[in-house]
Amino acid sequence: MTLIVDSQSVKGASTVGRDSRGYDAAKKINGRKRHITVDTLGLPVMITVTPADIQDHEGLGGGGAGRGPQIGSQRGEDRTRSNRFKR
């Protein structure tokens, strides 16, 4: 299965707690980062929200799993083959 990974940094509102925000130095944004993994049809496989200072490979669990705090995550329920991508 081929997967496509991308992320987007978004500014955090003043009501967002400091512990769930981070600073993305590349984009100069203080807030959160949305990580998304989709299959080749564009169907979501995994969606994760982290502080903006978490890198893409850490936010999606590849190589840096457990290093950064995870705010929320949702996996596709019908993706039984996606278990082979877990570390």
Buried (B, 14 or more C-beta within 10 A) or exposed (E): EEBEBEBEBBEBEEEBEEEBBBBBEEEEBBBBBBBBBBBEEEEEBBBBBBBBBBBBBBBBBBEBBEEBEBBEBEBBEEBEEBEEBEE
